[in-house]
Amino acid sequence: MAKKASCSSSLFALFFLFVFFKTTFLVMAQNNTTIPVHVGLVLDLDALDGKMGLSCIEVAISDFYASNPNYKTRLVLDKRSSPSDVVDTASAALDLIKNVQVQAIIGPPSSMQAKFLISLGEKAQVPIISYSATSPSLTSIRSSYFIRASQNDSSQVKAISAIIHTFGWGEVVPIYVDNEFGEGIIPYLSDALQEVDARIAYRSVIPPAATDDQIVVELEKLMAMQTRVFVVHMLPSLGLRIFDKAKEIGMMEAGYAWIMTDGMTNEFSAINSSGRENMQGVLGIKTYYPNSKALEYFRVRWKRKFQQDNPTVQDAKLDVFGLWAYDAARALVMAAEKVGAKNFSFEKTNTSGKSSTTNRERFGVSQNGPQLIQELSGTKFKGLSGDFNLSNGQLQSSTFEIVNVIGSGEKLIGFWTPKNGLVRKLNLTSTSKYSISNASLGSIIWPGDTTSAPKGWQIPTLGKKLQILVPVKQGFLEFVNVTHDPITNTTKVNGGYCIDVFEDVIKALPYAVSYELIPYAMPNGSSAGSYNDLVNKVYLKNYDAVVGDITIRANRSLYVDFTLPYTESGVSMIVPIKNNKSKNAWVFLKPLTWDLWVTSGCFFIFIGFVVWVLEHRINEAFRGPPHHQIGTSFWFSFSTMVFSPRERIVSNLARFVVIIWCFLVLILTQSYTASLTSLLTVQHLQPTVTDVNLLLKNGDNVAYQSDSFVLGILKQLGFPDEKIKTFHSPEELNELFQNGSKKDGISAAFDENPYMKLFLAKYCSKYTMVEPTFKADGFGFVFPKGSPLARDVSRAILNVNEGDRMKKIEKKWFNKESSCSDPNSLVHFNSLSLESFRGLFLIAGLASTLALLIYAATFLHEHKEILLRLDPEASLWRKFCVMLRIYDKKDLKSFTFKKGELEMNAIFPPSQSVYSNNTESRMVFDEQMRTPSTKHGGFSPSDDSLK
């Protein structure tokens, strides 16, 4: 058993030795077949950022080859330490390309250095990979051999503009360093702000080597401005000095808003405690990268290696630039392996011509550069910094964190994503709409240790008041009253409608504003210029605002900003009024129009005819000689206007017609009476002119207020210059009206509604406002272009208008005189027209016609036997005459005649000579039969008329 155990041990040892030597041989063989790929490393190895980047790159290469031992290529790092000097950086890169023949260069650290290296890489076809050059201006070079393994600074401007818009800030002042890095973001920031209706009020450019005194001078200049929102774009080395001096002069107090770009926020971990103390309340944009187990494991290994390589550096913390350096190195390793070249070499270029005479040896061109840059541009993988995608040679933009500096650290208050905007919590799969609401952010502690968001601007508190110009007027002093004291030779503002409105609006603002009203006057108290001159003074920034009766005009708004109007808009025409009370002999005809008179007369005749037809056979009152019957019919119909007719109506059809007719006559007479009463008793005031064209046709004079834009409207309407006059005050305008156009006066005046309301308040019994009304925008206050105060004043105007304060101000300055009558007294008399009674006439006409048709049908039906016995060959006229003769006889069957016959029979017995109704009709028929027919188409005695 012992021998077997010893034998087994010997065999195991031999097997172990065999496997060991085989593995060693394979590894040595593999090492002998690897292809070295020289890569240049141009970093500031004396700075913390450079040391961090170097350690991350080395760890990345070590990790990758440890997990992929079968790769045939091996990156060999050739390091060159390059400070911030651009010339030294270019010299180091030239040495790597020319002497070492590197296939790629990682670096340089800054955008200024990268600009020079990009041109070298383009000529040598060597990719330049930078993980810290973020300036957007590098993209404009358009080199296919430049790879930006970091986010472009322009990718964060949307996040900044979203914050600006969220808090309603209209103006921003960017503070940036005066170099390639600082200037590159400004055009993109300006465009992003314009999309949210904000603008850059001023650009504060700080030299890279600025002294503390230079920084203080620039900050004091910003402090004297109204804007209180600042965007700081620079590296921490200069940015910390900015915040230090800002706190020193009081710019980190309540009311200020500061936003840092990721140039400072991404390196916040390297800022010391004193620097953080100066940044309290500042918001920051920070690149977001997801936390993962791989990242945590890397932090531990990086910390260990960094301490080994840099034992003198304490408390170094990894930032996003280190992660980008790690991912960039990994991408380069992968790209080099995909190229799969057996030899990474340079091809020497021959010098000739002018180049050979300079004795400069030109560097070669990388044979594998085009393939390597192609593989790099298509690299995509899940890196430590998140999704690492170098499409188009640029790391694609992603999510940003919004942080708030509080105490000794930074508080995460939200995120910004290109798809969802500002969000409180990150959800990359969310399908919600783009958000710009401040509810999407957490609570913020602003500078001054306050939770109230700054309004973004304020009046400078350096003892300066708003200098506000006020126009000087000769008339209409109710709007602006400026007086001059010749004794003291001083001019001052003494109130007015516009001044009262402005003072109330300022009181309605949520903050205090100090101002000084300055009359725009000459030393003698007269006006110093026109209203356009006033506006121009604000445009030139000689004054802060203009308050007065300034009309909002499109051409003026090109140079200044107006508030919302505080008066009603429009230009109206004022004309005298006259009493149009009629006093002629024919005034009684005016209540009705001629068509109504004619229609009424026709219906009186028609109704009289209808009643006669319905009553003639059965009513003795409608019988007798023809002239008597005609008179009775007209008498009956016309008498219904004033009293009840004495003739008794016995036919039901006639009664139906008369009832409807009396109803129509009642309404017509009552309306006529009311209209005539109004015409004779009520005072009818009417404008003398109602149409501008009538003024032009008659050649009348018109007037406008001096120095008013209304002159342009009058010329557009076609008034010649000699027909246009000016006025300065209500009294002067009234005098022009009194003279009239024939005495060098006027027939109409044109001006804005506020002036016309004031004029009518004094002379309401003489003049009135008539159409047309031309469009105008009313009075507004003037502020410089882009002034945030204009927006707040506009909101305050709305608040004042919605209350009763504006009505009190108008009543104070535009109160009507006690003698003024009600504007409704200007009554325009309108005669009653047929249109108002069309329905009644239609009903009366239809009822009468229907009664006639019913009566005719009944009559023909009763005498149909006679119609049947007539010769069929007889003419219609002959038949009509027969029936008409029968109609003209009394209807003895009617109860009216029967009643009289009964009374007579009681006194005198009936004789044989009394005929029945049928007998009388037969006699009429026989008489018509005996009438010769040869001439008239009638019946002859020999006709066989009965069948």
Secondary structure, DSSP 8 states (H G I E B T S, - for coil): -HHHHHHHHHHHHHHHHHHHHHHHHHHHHHHHH-EEEEEEEEE-TTSHHHHHHHHHHHHHHHHHHHH-TT-SEEEEEEEEE--S-HHHHHHHHHHIIIII--SEEE--SSHHHHHHHHHHHHHHT--EEESS---GGGGGG--TTEEE-S--GGGGHHHHHHHHHHTT--EEEEEEESSHHHHTTHHHHHHHHHHTT-EE---EEE-TT--HHHHHHHHHHHHTSSB-EEEEES-HHHHHHHHHHHHHTTTTSTT-EEEE-HHHHTTGGGS-HHHHHTTTT-EEEEE-----HHHHHHHHHHHHHHHHH-TT--S----HHHHHHHHHHHHHHHHHHHH--S---EE-----THHHHTT-----EESSHHHHHHHHHT-EEEETTEEEE-GGGB-----EEEEEEETTEEEEEEEEETTTEEESS--TT-----B--GGGS----BTTTB-S---SB----SS--EEEEE---SS-TTT--EEEETTTTEEEE---HHHHHHHHHHHHSSS---EEEEE-B-TTSSB-S-HHHHHHHHHTTSSSEE-SS-B--HHHHTTEEE---SS---EEEEEEEEE----STTGGGTTB-HHHHHHHHHHHHHHHHHHHHHHTTT-GGG-SSHHHHHHHHHHHHHHTTTS--SS----HHHHHHHHHHHHHHHHHHHHHHHHHHHHHHS--EEES---HHHHHHHT--EEEETT-THHHHHHHHT--GGGEEEESSHHHHHHHHHH-GGGT--SEEEEEHHHHHHHHHHSTTTEEEEEEEE----B--EEETT-HHHHHHHHHHHHHHHSSHHHHHHHHHH---TT---GGG------B-HHHHHHHHHHHHHHHHHHHHHHHHHHHHHTHHHHHHS-TTS-HHHHHHHHHHHHHS--TTSHHHHHHHHHHHHHS---TT---HHHHHHHHHHHHHHS--TTTS---TT-----
